[in-house]
Amino acid sequence: LTLGWSYIIYAHTMMFSGEGAYPQWLDVVWNPLTSCAVVLMLATDIDFPDKVALASPELYKPGPARKYFNPVVFGHWMLLATVQGTIAWCVPVYGLTTHHERVDRPLQEGGPFWQASFTAFTILFFVVHLKLILVAERPLQPVGIVAFVIELLLYLPVAMGLGSNLA
């Protein structure tokens, strides 16, 4: 949802012309570079050792009581994603470009709009990863930490590739 707000805002700005807010190859790398760590952290998450969990079923009473996942919690998550996505798109795009640099066509290749768009994408990438670390259960498992670090490191060649002829 956080990334989606940039598309929604850009679509309104461009009168639903069908143009992408980001270069296509950035769209392609978003899911692999933001999903693997989440999946591995969730798959290897251990709240309590098995012996403790089996001996103390009351530890899991908040789950069926919907204490940690309910409409209020979900609404809060969606509100945060909306605010963060909107700010992450609007501040760089509207702060680093003029109206003409955003709407005049054709867009200059590697010009101010694409630089601001890439800045917004990078901000969103780091926001998503920082939120993951902030909300992850402690202690983090080594597999999740490694996946998290690998995703961050893999973003470096993506960022450097922006300046190549392949972009």
Disulfide bonds with the S-S distance in Angstrom:
none
